[in-house]
Amino acid sequence: MTSTTLLTYTVRLAIGGAVLLAVLVLAACGGIGQPLLSDVQADPATLRPTGAGELVNISYYIGRDALVSVYLEDTNGQRYPLRDDALRHPNSDPYTLRFDGTVPTDDDVILQRMLPDGAYTVVVQAEDMSGNRAEERVQIDLATGDVPLPDIENLMVFPETISPNADAINDITEITYRIPLTATVDVTITTPEGQVLPFVTREEVEPSERRHVWNGRRPDGGLLPDGVYTYTVRAEDLYGNLVQRQGTIELENTGQPEATILYARIAPEHLMLGDTLTVTMRVRNTGPVPIRTYGPPSGYTYTTDDVYSSIEGGQYTAQAGGFWRIGMDWDANSGGGARRYPFRWALSDRPPDEWKVPFEEDWLMPGEEAEVVGHVVILQRETRMTFYVGLIQDGVGFFQDRTARTLVEVGF
């Protein structure tokens, strides 16, 4: 064999080996010798839904990377898409689509519904990256019976605009509706930016009137900004039928109220039984929203036998949680409830003669300050009384509790 012949033989052998290796690699990847789409099956061939989770398993094999679409076709040629251009890769196991007898719709209310009884063709189509196409069909029968759709009736929200700022005025809204059939209910809130917040998740309900209260906050209690929010109520029955209804809720003047005692002085520190103790306090609204307050007004005089809830015929008893007041108490006063901070005044420096009625509310605006003066006639027979001041939000709690502690000595 000449050197030229030997060289030619060696080159051909190398090329042949490279080609064989490429063929083996492609075959291993499903590129050669494997059909694009194969073995399409539907099991069982007849679906009889009873609400117990019955399914038809539509399975198929893919021989190479492809976009797969699956749809049903009825005897009139109407198509019901189940998958649309879903990317699939070759796999040793078949792909399986579990069909429960329902199909998605283009309706804004009925999102998914069960198909009527009849014969249907399952069509599976595949298209690979080179544009090659394949299609297979199998037959199934649906015996769904007459299954009524779930619904969400009489959906209402009141009020439609709320201001979650803890002033007890439209801080919450109520979402009410009726579920006529047993269903699983979900309620979500969608922000103006499109973020979906869960509110009620997979609540199984019998036919009944429903009510949910929303406080305009995130699920973790965080504040939401002003804006128009979309609420969505969905109801799904045991068969997979799914309906939804929507509406909007507007948030305005949202924020967390906050106040700070800037200054407090309790004097005199020595007095006789029957004398008057005076407390002078300066308070600032340090939050982003107005603070709602009510009397008694600055300058009102208590005795140590009084409680804010019993004076003036009970006109100043604690109101719903939106009202703030400033109060004074002393250490030995161990009572709870109304005995906690028994001496309370409005966060307002408006003089008493400007209050039109005894129970008239006022507002301390963001950044605004008020100087409040209160008087207490000492009738308590204690020689040493340690007084202090604090901020109170009715029905909520005590803020800046036990501030400006001052020892007052009382002579008899």
C-alpha positions as CSV (number, residue, x, y, z in Angstrom):
1,M,0.0,0.0,0.0
2,T,1.4,3.3,-1.0
3,S,1.8,6.2,1.4
4,T,-0.9,8.2,-0.5
5,T,-3.3,5.3,-0.3
6,L,-2.6,4.8,3.4
7,L,-3.2,8.5,4.1
8,T,-6.5,8.4,2.1
9,Y,-7.7,5.3,4.0
10,T,-6.8,6.9,7.4
11,V,-8.7,10.1,6.5
12,R,-11.8,8.2,5.5
13,L,-11.7,6.1,8.6
14,A,-11.5,9.3,10.8
15,I,-14.4,10.9,9.0
16,G,-16.4,7.7,9.2
17,G,-15.8,7.5,13.0
18,A,-16.8,11.1,13.5
19,V,-20.0,10.6,11.6
20,L,-20.8,7.5,13.6
21,L,-20.1,9.3,16.8
22,A,-22.4,12.2,15.8
23,V,-25.1,9.7,14.9
24,L,-24.8,8.0,18.2
25,V,-24.9,11.3,20.1
26,L,-28.0,12.5,18.2
27,A,-29.7,9.1,18.7
28,A,-29.0,9.3,22.4
29,C,-30.6,12.8,22.5
30,G,-33.6,11.7,20.6
31,G,-32.6,13.4,17.4
32,I,-32.4,10.4,15.2
33,G,-34.6,7.3,15.1
34,Q,-37.2,8.8,17.5
35,P,-40.5,10.1,16.2
36,L,-41.3,13.6,17.1
37,L,-44.6,12.6,18.8
38,S,-45.8,9.1,19.7
39,D,-48.0,6.8,21.7
40,V,-50.8,9.3,22.5
41,Q,-53.3,7.7,24.9
42,A,-56.3,8.7,26.9
43,D,-57.1,6.6,30.0
44,P,-59.9,6.0,30.8
45,A,-61.7,6.5,27.5
46,T,-64.9,7.6,29.3
47,L,-65.0,10.3,32.1
48,R,-67.9,10.2,34.5
49,P,-67.3,13.0,37.1
50,T,-69.0,12.7,40.5
51,G,-67.0,15.4,42.3
52,A,-64.6,12.8,43.7
53,G,-61.6,13.9,41.6
54,E,-62.1,11.6,38.6
55,L,-59.6,12.3,35.7
56,V,-58.6,11.3,32.2
57,N,-54.9,10.9,31.9
58,I,-53.8,12.1,28.4
59,S,-50.2,10.9,27.9
60,Y,-47.7,11.2,25.0
61,Y,-44.0,10.8,24.2
62,I,-41.7,13.5,22.7
63,G,-38.7,12.4,20.6
64,R,-36.9,15.8,20.5
65,D,-37.4,19.4,21.8
66,A,-40.8,20.6,20.7
67,L,-43.7,23.0,21.4
68,V,-46.7,20.9,22.3
69,S,-50.4,22.0,22.1
70,V,-53.3,19.9,23.3
71,Y,-57.0,20.6,22.6
72,L,-60.4,18.9,22.6
73,E,-62.6,19.0,19.6
74,D,-66.3,18.2,19.7
75,T,-68.5,16.7,17.0
76,N,-69.2,20.2,15.6
77,G,-65.6,21.1,15.2
78,Q,-65.5,23.4,18.3
79,R,-62.0,23.5,19.8
80,Y,-61.3,23.7,23.6
81,P,-57.6,24.3,24.2
82,L,-55.9,22.6,27.2
83,R,-52.2,23.4,26.4
84,D,-50.8,26.0,24.0
85,D,-47.2,25.8,22.7
86,A,-45.8,24.3,25.9
87,L,-42.0,23.5,25.6
88,R,-41.3,19.8,26.1
89,H,-38.0,17.9,26.0
90,P,-37.3,14.2,25.3
91,N,-38.0,12.0,28.3
92,S,-37.9,8.3,29.1
93,D,-41.3,8.7,30.8
94,P,-44.4,10.0,29.0
95,Y,-45.8,13.5,29.6
96,T,-49.2,13.3,31.2
97,L,-52.0,15.9,31.2
98,R,-54.7,15.3,33.8
99,F,-58.1,16.3,32.4
100,D,-61.1,16.7,34.8
101,G,-63.7,17.5,32.3
102,T,-63.4,21.3,32.6
103,V,-61.9,23.8,30.1
104,P,-60.8,27.4,30.5
105,T,-63.0,30.1,28.9
106,D,-62.7,33.6,27.7
107,D,-65.5,34.8,30.0
108,D,-64.7,37.4,32.8
109,V,-67.0,35.6,35.3
110,I,-66.9,31.9,34.3
111,L,-63.2,31.2,34.2
112,Q,-63.4,27.4,33.8
113,R,-66.4,25.2,33.2
114,M,-67.3,21.5,32.6
115,L,-68.0,20.5,29.0
116,P,-71.4,19.0,28.2
117,D,-71.9,15.2,27.6
118,G,-70.7,13.9,24.3
119,A,-67.9,12.4,22.2
120,Y,-64.7,14.4,21.9
121,T,-61.4,14.1,20.1
122,V,-58.2,14.7,22.0
123,V,-55.7,16.3,19.6
124,V,-52.0,16.5,20.5
125,Q,-49.7,18.5,18.2
126,A,-46.0,18.9,18.3
127,E,-43.6,21.2,16.4
128,D,-39.8,20.8,16.8
129,M,-37.2,23.6,16.5
130,S,-36.8,23.0,12.8
131,G,-40.5,23.4,12.0
132,N,-41.3,19.8,11.6
133,R,-44.8,18.9,12.8
134,A,-46.7,15.9,14.1
135,E,-50.2,15.3,15.3
136,E,-52.1,12.4,16.9
137,R,-55.7,12.0,17.9
138,V,-57.6,9.8,20.4
139,Q,-61.3,9.6,21.3
140,I,-62.9,10.1,24.7
141,D,-66.5,10.3,25.9
142,L,-67.7,12.7,28.6
143,A,-70.7,11.7,30.8
144,T,-70.8,14.8,32.9
145,G,-74.5,15.0,33.6
146,D,-76.3,18.2,34.4
147,V,-73.9,20.0,36.9
148,P,-75.0,23.5,37.9
149,L,-72.3,26.2,38.0
150,P,-71.3,27.8,41.3
151,D,-71.9,31.5,41.6
152,I,-71.1,34.5,43.8
153,E,-74.4,36.4,44.3
154,N,-75.2,39.8,45.7
155,L,-71.5,40.8,46.0
156,M,-71.2,44.2,47.7
157,V,-68.5,46.2,49.5
158,F,-69.3,48.9,52.0
159,P,-67.9,51.5,52.3
160,E,-66.2,51.5,48.9
161,T,-63.7,54.1,50.1
162,I,-61.9,53.7,53.4
163,S,-59.2,55.6,55.3
164,P,-57.2,53.1,57.4
165,N,-55.6,55.5,59.9
166,A,-57.1,54.3,63.3
167,D,-59.4,57.3,63.7
168,A,-62.5,54.9,63.8
169,I,-64.0,56.6,60.8
170,N,-64.2,54.2,57.8
171,D,-61.1,52.3,58.9
172,I,-62.5,49.1,57.6
173,T,-64.7,47.8,54.8
174,E,-67.0,44.8,54.6
175,I,-67.1,42.4,51.7
176,T,-70.4,40.5,51.6
177,Y,-71.8,38.0,49.2
178,R,-73.9,34.8,48.9
179,I,-72.6,31.3,47.9
180,P,-75.6,29.3,46.6
181,L,-73.7,26.0,46.1
182,T,-71.0,24.2,48.1
183,A,-67.7,25.6,46.9
184,T,-64.1,26.5,47.8
185,V,-63.7,30.2,48.1
186,D,-60.6,32.4,47.6
187,V,-60.5,36.2,48.0
188,T,-57.5,38.3,46.9
189,I,-56.6,42.0,46.9
190,T,-54.6,43.3,44.0
191,T,-52.6,46.5,44.5
192,P,-52.5,49.3,41.9
193,E,-49.1,47.9,40.8
194,G,-50.5,44.5,40.2
195,Q,-49.3,42.6,43.3
196,V,-51.8,40.0,44.4
197,L,-52.3,39.8,48.2
198,P,-54.0,36.7,49.6
199,F,-57.0,37.5,51.9
200,V,-59.1,34.4,52.1
201,T,-57.4,31.1,50.9
202,R,-59.2,27.9,50.0
203,E,-62.1,28.3,52.4
204,E,-64.6,25.5,52.0
205,V,-68.1,26.8,52.5
206,E,-71.6,25.4,52.4
207,P,-74.4,27.5,50.8
208,S,-74.5,30.6,53.0
209,E,-74.2,34.4,53.3
210,R,-70.5,35.4,53.6
211,R,-68.9,38.4,55.2
212,H,-65.2,39.4,55.4
213,V,-63.8,42.6,57.0
214,W,-60.7,44.2,55.4
215,N,-58.7,46.8,57.3
216,G,-56.7,48.1,54.2
217,R,-53.5,46.4,55.2
218,R,-51.2,43.7,54.0
219,P,-51.6,40.1,55.3
220,D,-48.7,40.8,57.7
221,G,-50.4,44.0,59.0
222,G,-48.2,46.4,57.0
223,L,-49.6,49.6,55.8
224,L,-50.7,50.0,52.2
225,P,-50.5,53.4,50.3
226,D,-53.4,55.3,49.0
227,G,-54.8,54.1,45.7
228,V,-57.5,52.0,44.1
229,Y,-57.3,48.3,44.9
230,T,-59.2,45.4,43.2
231,Y,-60.8,42.7,45.2
232,T,-61.5,39.3,43.6
233,V,-63.8,36.6,44.9
234,R,-63.5,33.1,43.3
235,A,-65.6,30.1,43.9
236,E,-64.7,26.6,42.7
237,D,-67.0,23.6,43.0
238,L,-66.1,19.9,43.4
239,Y,-66.1,19.4,39.6
240,G,-63.5,22.1,38.8
241,N,-66.0,24.7,37.6
242,L,-64.6,28.1,38.6
243,V,-66.3,31.5,38.7
244,Q,-65.1,34.9,39.9
245,R,-66.4,38.4,40.5
246,Q,-64.5,41.6,41.2
247,G,-64.8,45.2,42.4
248,T,-62.7,48.0,43.7
249,I,-61.9,49.5,47.0
250,E,-60.2,52.9,47.3
251,L,-57.8,53.7,50.2
252,E,-57.2,57.3,51.1
253,N,-55.5,59.1,54.0
254,T,-53.8,55.9,55.1
255,G,-51.3,55.9,57.9
256,Q,-50.4,55.0,61.5
257,P,-51.2,57.7,64.0
258,E,-48.5,58.7,66.4
259,A,-48.1,61.4,69.1
260,T,-45.2,62.4,71.4
261,I,-45.3,64.1,74.8
262,L,-42.6,66.8,74.4
263,Y,-42.9,68.2,77.9
264,A,-44.7,67.6,81.1
265,R,-44.6,69.3,84.5
266,I,-46.5,68.3,87.6
267,A,-46.6,71.0,90.4
268,P,-46.5,71.9,93.1
269,E,-44.4,69.0,94.7
270,H,-45.6,70.0,98.2
271,L,-49.2,70.8,99.0
272,M,-51.9,70.3,101.6
273,L,-54.9,67.9,101.4
274,G,-57.6,69.7,99.4
275,D,-55.1,71.7,97.4
276,T,-55.0,71.6,93.6
277,L,-52.3,69.8,91.6
278,T,-51.6,71.2,88.1
279,V,-50.1,69.3,85.2
280,T,-48.9,71.1,82.1
281,M,-48.2,69.0,79.0
282,R,-47.1,69.7,75.5
283,V,-48.0,67.1,72.8
284,R,-47.1,66.9,69.1
285,N,-48.7,64.9,66.4
286,T,-45.6,63.1,65.1
287,G,-47.4,60.8,62.7
288,P,-48.6,61.2,59.0
289,V,-52.4,61.4,59.8
290,P,-54.7,63.6,61.9
291,I,-55.3,62.5,65.5
292,R,-58.9,62.6,66.7
293,T,-59.5,63.7,70.2
294,Y,-62.3,64.8,72.6
295,G,-62.8,66.2,76.1
296,P,-62.9,67.1,78.7
297,P,-61.0,70.2,77.4
298,S,-57.7,71.6,78.7
299,G,-58.3,73.4,82.0
300,Y,-60.8,70.9,83.4
301,T,-60.5,70.2,87.1
302,Y,-60.9,66.7,88.6
303,T,-60.7,65.5,92.2
304,T,-58.9,62.3,93.2
305,D,-62.3,60.7,93.8
306,D,-63.3,61.3,90.1
307,V,-62.9,59.1,87.0
308,Y,-63.1,60.5,83.5
309,S,-66.0,58.1,82.7
310,S,-68.2,59.3,85.6
311,I,-67.8,63.1,85.3
312,E,-70.4,65.3,83.6
313,G,-73.0,62.5,83.5
314,G,-70.7,60.1,81.8
315,Q,-70.2,62.3,78.7
316,Y,-66.5,61.5,78.5
317,T,-66.5,57.8,78.8
318,A,-64.1,55.9,76.5
319,Q,-65.2,55.9,72.9
320,A,-64.4,53.6,69.9
321,G,-60.7,53.1,69.3
322,G,-60.1,56.2,67.1
323,F,-59.9,58.8,69.9
324,W,-56.7,59.9,71.7
325,R,-56.3,61.8,75.0
326,I,-53.6,62.6,77.4
327,G,-53.9,61.5,81.0
328,M,-52.4,61.5,84.5
329,D,-52.3,58.7,87.1
330,W,-50.3,57.9,90.3
331,D,-48.6,54.7,91.5
332,A,-50.9,53.7,94.3
333,N,-53.9,53.8,92.0
334,S,-54.1,50.1,91.3
335,G,-57.5,49.9,89.7
336,G,-58.0,48.6,86.1
337,G,-60.3,49.7,83.3
338,A,-61.5,53.3,83.9
339,R,-59.3,53.6,86.9
340,R,-56.2,53.4,84.7
341,Y,-55.3,57.1,84.0
342,P,-58.5,58.3,85.6
343,F,-57.7,62.0,84.7
344,R,-57.8,62.5,81.0
345,W,-57.9,65.6,78.7
346,A,-58.3,66.3,75.0
347,L,-55.1,66.8,72.9
348,S,-56.2,70.3,72.2
349,D,-55.4,73.7,73.6
350,R,-58.8,75.1,72.6
351,P,-60.2,76.8,75.7
352,P,-63.3,75.4,77.4
353,D,-65.6,78.2,76.2
354,E,-64.9,77.3,72.6
355,W,-66.2,73.8,72.9
356,K,-69.8,74.1,71.7
357,V,-71.1,70.9,73.4
358,P,-69.6,68.8,76.1
359,F,-68.8,65.9,73.8
360,E,-67.3,67.7,70.8
361,E,-64.4,66.2,69.0
362,D,-61.3,68.0,67.8
363,W,-58.3,67.1,65.7
364,L,-54.5,67.5,66.1
365,M,-53.1,67.7,62.7
366,P,-49.7,66.2,61.6
367,G,-46.9,68.3,62.9
368,E,-49.2,70.3,65.1
369,E,-48.6,70.9,68.8
370,A,-51.0,71.5,71.7
371,E,-50.4,72.6,75.3
372,V,-52.8,71.0,77.7
373,V,-53.3,72.0,81.3
374,G,-55.1,69.8,83.8
375,H,-56.1,70.3,87.4
376,V,-56.7,67.7,90.2
377,V,-57.9,68.5,93.7
378,I,-56.1,66.1,96.1
379,L,-58.5,64.4,98.4
380,Q,-56.6,61.1,98.7
381,R,-55.2,60.6,102.2
382,E,-51.7,59.6,101.1
383,T,-48.6,61.5,102.3
384,R,-46.5,60.6,99.2
385,M,-48.0,60.3,95.8
386,T,-45.9,59.6,92.6
387,F,-47.8,61.0,89.6
388,Y,-47.0,60.5,85.9
389,V,-48.6,61.2,82.5
390,G,-49.2,59.1,79.4
391,L,-51.0,59.1,76.0
392,I,-54.1,57.0,75.6
393,Q,-55.9,55.7,72.5
394,D,-59.3,54.6,73.6
395,G,-59.8,50.9,73.2
396,V,-56.3,50.4,71.9
397,G,-53.7,51.0,74.5
398,F,-51.4,53.4,76.4
399,F,-48.5,55.1,74.6
400,Q,-45.6,56.8,76.4
401,D,-46.8,55.2,79.5
402,R,-45.6,56.5,83.0
403,T,-43.8,59.6,81.7
404,A,-42.5,62.5,83.7
405,R,-42.8,60.7,87.1
406,T,-43.0,63.3,89.9
407,L,-43.2,62.7,93.7
408,V,-45.8,64.9,95.4
409,E,-45.8,65.2,99.2
410,V,-49.3,65.9,100.7
411,G,-49.7,67.3,104.2
412,F,-52.8,66.9,106.3
